[in-house]
Amino acid sequence: MVNRAVPAHRLFTGLSRQHLACLVEELAAPWQAGLEGRRHAARGGVRKRAAGAGARHQLVFVDRLVATLIHLRHDLPYSVLGLLFGVDRSTITRAIAEIRTLLAERGCAVPDRPGLRLRTLTDVFAYAQAEGIELWLDATEIQVRRPPASRGGRRAFVSGKKKQNTMKATVIADWRGRTLWTDALRPGRMHDATAARNEGIDICFQHFPDVEVLLDDGCLGLSRDHRGQAITPPRKPRPGALPGRVEQWEHDRHWHSCDRITVEHALAGHKRWKQLMRWTHRRDRLPDTYRAIAGLVSDRTNNA
């Protein structure tokens, strides 16, 4: 039964009417430019008829955006969305592929900076140093389908932690749990610190020496290489340590966990979108999907 107390646009897309209007205004021009570019390539030159001539779209841009948001939010099959919008399944497939890419390229919103977005790890570190804020970094894993037995690199997706086939996303948030950045997803077997290094976090630490990043126990190597910047929980005292030392360790570890709970809240906000609960589609589409959802979540948390 539909909850009539919740507006239909928020119930099905997870976004407010104002947020939807902003997305339409922001993405309509890039979508039209990409469309004209593909047509130019297909024609091999400039158009020979006036703008507006020819067949009309069966699915206008607003409907394409709404269909993509519903697919990301509820993971409805393409055939069901085609039935809802009165078009063929292939039309929905192409529309979602186009809009998902545009959403992924937007990046994450900057708190209290309308129109400014963070797209790379360097952008995030530059923003943190300019604003004097601390960053929270964590990784999360999403279960994916097991690769075929005949395909090479099959073991790379087997997570040692979850004992499942997963892909790993590294996320950076601020002290209020607002998502600032997420990386290109890596196979689940890769270590958290290795995934962060592959995104260039070592270089960012060197170029932005005033930025501090709170990490968990999985990034002790980063803490060793970048003391004072990469902050991990205190190490457990050796057996037989004085009671005061153990009590101090428990106190420091507790407060470190309390500080890092905000990035856990950010990850929880991503997992509320059904597609990130368990990914059942092609693995090469997951990175764009995660970045698209992270950008939408960052918009909503900044406007809350």
C-alpha positions in Angstrom: 0.0 0.0 0.0 1.3 3.5 -0.9 2.0 5.8 2.0 -0.1 8.9 1.0 1.7 11.0 3.6 4.8 10.8 1.4 4.9 12.7 -1.9 5.0 10.3 -4.9 8.3 11.8 -6.3 10.1 11.3 -3.0 8.6 7.8 -2.5 9.7 6.5 -5.9 12.9 8.4 -6.5 14.1 9.3 -2.9 14.5 13.0 -3.9 12.4 16.1 -3.2 10.7 18.1 -5.9 13.3 20.9 -5.7 16.1 18.4 -6.0 14.6 16.9 -9.1 14.1 20.3 -10.7 17.8 21.1 -10.0 18.9 17.8 -11.6 16.8 18.5 -14.7 18.3 22.0 -15.0 21.9 20.7 -14.5 21.8 17.6 -16.7 19.6 18.6 -19.6 22.3 20.6 -21.4 25.0 17.9 -21.1 22.6 15.2 -22.2 21.5 17.3 -25.3 25.2 18.0 -26.1 26.1 14.3 -26.0 23.1 13.5 -28.1 24.1 16.0 -30.8 27.6 14.7 -30.7 26.6 11.2 -31.4 24.3 12.3 -34.2 27.2 14.4 -35.7 29.4 11.3 -35.6 26.7 9.1 -37.2 26.1 11.6 -40.0 29.8 12.3 -40.6 29.1 16.1 -40.6 26.8 18.9 -39.8 23.0 18.5 -39.9 21.2 19.2 -43.2 17.8 19.9 -41.8 16.7 22.5 -39.3 16.8 21.8 -35.6 13.6 20.0 -34.5 13.0 18.1 -37.7 12.7 14.3 -37.7 11.3 11.8 -35.2 10.5 12.9 -31.7 11.8 11.1 -28.6 9.4 8.5 -27.2 10.9 9.2 -23.8 11.6 12.9 -23.0 14.6 13.9 -20.8 12.6 14.3 -17.6 11.1 10.8 -17.9 14.6 9.4 -18.6 15.9 11.0 -15.4 13.0 9.8 -13.3 13.3 6.2 -14.8 17.0 6.2 -13.9 16.3 7.4 -10.3 13.6 4.8 -9.8 16.0 2.1 -11.2 18.8 3.2 -8.8 16.5 3.5 -5.8 14.4 0.3 -6.1 16.3 -1.8 -8.7 13.2 -2.3 -10.9 13.9 -4.4 -14.0 14.1 -2.6 -17.3 11.0 -4.4 -18.6 8.9 -3.1 -15.7 10.1 0.4 -16.2 9.3 0.1 -19.9 5.8 -0.9 -19.0 5.4 2.0 -16.6 6.6 4.6 -19.1 4.9 3.0 -22.1 8.1 2.4 -24.1 10.2 -0.6 -25.2 12.7 -2.2 -22.9 15.6 -1.2 -25.1 14.6 2.5 -24.9 14.8 2.3 -21.1 18.2 0.5 -21.3 19.7 3.2 -23.4 18.2 6.0 -21.3 19.5 4.6 -18.0 23.0 4.1 -19.5 23.1 7.7 -20.6 21.7 9.3 -17.4 23.7 7.1 -15.1 26.9 8.3 -16.7 25.9 11.9 -16.4 25.1 11.4 -12.7 28.4 9.7 -12.0 30.4 12.5 -13.6 28.8 15.2 -11.3 30.9 14.4 -8.3 29.9 15.2 -4.7 28.4 18.4 -3.4 30.6 20.8 -1.3 28.9 21.9 2.0 27.8 25.5 1.9 29.2 26.0 -1.6 26.4 25.8 -4.1 27.5 24.8 -7.6 30.9 23.6 -6.5 31.5 19.8 -6.6 34.4 17.5 -5.7 35.4 14.9 -8.4 38.9 13.7 -7.5 40.8 12.9 -4.4 43.0 16.0 -5.0 39.9 18.2 -5.0 38.9 16.7 -1.6 42.3 17.3 0.0 42.5 20.8 -1.4 39.1 21.6 0.0 40.0 20.1 3.4 43.2 22.2 3.6 41.5 25.4 2.5 38.6 25.0 5.0 40.7 23.5 7.8 38.5 20.4 8.3 39.3 16.8 9.2 38.5 13.9 6.8 37.0 10.5 7.6 37.9 7.6 5.3 36.5 4.1 5.2 35.9 1.3 2.8 32.7 -0.8 2.2 32.1 -3.9 0.2 29.2 -4.8 -2.1 28.4 -8.3 -3.0 28.5 -9.1 -6.7 27.9 -12.1 -8.8 30.7 -14.7 -9.1 32.7 -14.5 -12.3 32.5 -17.5 -14.6 34.9 -20.3 -13.8 36.7 -19.9 -17.2 37.5 -16.2 -16.7 40.9 -15.2 -15.4 41.3 -13.2 -12.2 38.3 -14.9 -10.6 39.9 -15.0 -7.1 40.5 -11.2 -7.1 36.8 -10.7 -6.2 36.8 -13.1 -3.2 36.8 -11.0 -0.1 38.8 -12.4 2.8 36.6 -10.5 5.3 33.1 -11.4 4.0 34.0 -14.7 2.3 31.9 -13.6 -0.7 32.5 -12.2 -4.2 32.6 -8.4 -3.6 33.8 -5.1 -5.0 35.2 -2.5 -2.6 34.5 1.2 -2.5 36.6 3.8 -0.6 34.5 6.7 0.7 35.6 10.0 2.3 33.2 12.0 4.5 33.3 15.1 6.7 32.6 15.4 10.4 28.8 15.5 9.8 28.7 12.4 7.7 28.4 14.2 4.3 29.9 12.3 1.4 32.8 14.2 -0.2 34.3 11.6 -2.5 34.2 7.9 -3.6 36.7 6.1 -5.8 36.6 3.8 -8.8 35.6 0.4 -7.2 38.2 -2.3 -6.7 38.0 -6.1 -6.5 37.0 -7.2 -3.0 40.3 -9.0 -2.3 42.3 -5.8 -2.4 43.3 -4.4 1.0 41.8 -1.1 2.1 45.2 0.6 2.3 46.2 -0.7 -1.1 43.0 0.6 -2.7 43.6 4.1 -1.1 47.2 4.1 -2.3 46.1 3.2 -5.9 43.9 6.3 -5.9 47.0 8.5 -5.0 46.5 9.2 -1.3 50.2 9.1 -0.7 50.8 12.0 -3.1 47.9 13.9 -1.6 49.4 13.6 1.9 52.7 15.0 0.5 51.1 18.0 -1.2 48.6 18.8 1.5 50.6 18.4 4.8 48.0 20.1 7.0 45.2 17.6 6.2 44.3 14.9 8.8 42.4 11.8 7.9 40.8 9.4 10.4 41.2 5.8 9.5 40.5 2.4 10.9 42.9 -0.5 11.8 43.0 -1.6 8.1 45.2 1.4 7.3 48.0 1.1 9.8 50.6 1.2 7.0 49.3 4.7 6.0 49.6 5.8 9.6 53.2 4.6 9.7 54.2 6.4 6.5 52.3 9.6 7.2 52.5 10.2 11.0 50.3 13.1 12.2 48.2 13.0 9.0 46.8 9.4 8.8 45.3 8.8 12.2 44.4 5.3 13.2 43.2 3.8 16.6 45.9 3.3 19.2 47.6 -0.1 19.3 46.5 -2.5 22.0 48.9 -2.7 24.9 51.0 -5.8 25.3 49.9 -8.5 27.7 50.8 -7.6 31.3 50.6 -3.9 30.8 49.7 -1.7 33.7 46.0 -1.3 34.4 46.2 2.5 33.8 47.7 1.9 30.4 45.0 -0.5 29.4 42.3 1.9 30.7 43.8 4.8 28.7 43.9 2.6 25.6 40.2 1.7 25.9 39.3 5.4 26.4 41.3 6.6 23.4 39.9 3.8 21.2 36.4 4.5 22.3 36.7 8.2 21.3 38.3 7.4 18.0 35.4 5.1 17.2 33.0 7.8 18.2 34.7 10.2 15.9 34.6 7.8 13.0 30.9 6.9 13.3 30.0 9.7 10.9 31.6 7.9 7.9 29.7 4.8 8.9 26.5 6.9 8.7 27.6 8.0 5.2 28.0 4.5 4.1 24.7 3.5 5.5 23.1 6.3 3.5 24.5 4.8 0.3 23.3 1.3 1.2 19.7 2.5 1.5 19.5 2.5 -2.2 18.6 -1.0 -3.2 21.1 -1.4 -6.0 24.0 -1.2 -3.5 22.5 -3.8 -1.1 23.5 -6.5 -3.5 24.7 -5.9 -7.1 23.1 -8.4 -9.6 24.1 -6.7 -12.8 27.3 -6.5 -14.8 30.3 -5.6 -12.7 31.6 -3.0 -15.1 28.5 -0.9 -14.4 28.9 -0.8 -10.7 31.5 2.0 -10.4 29.3 4.5 -12.3 26.3 3.4 -10.3 28.0 3.9 -6.9 29.4 7.3 -7.9 25.9 8.4 -9.1 24.3 7.3 -5.9 27.0 8.9 -3.8 26.5 12.2 -5.6 22.7 12.1 -5.1 23.2 11.3 -1.4 25.7 14.1 -0.9 23.1 16.5 -2.5 20.4 15.5 0.0 22.6 15.6 3.1 23.9 19.0 2.2 20.4 20.4 1.7 19.0 18.7 4.9 
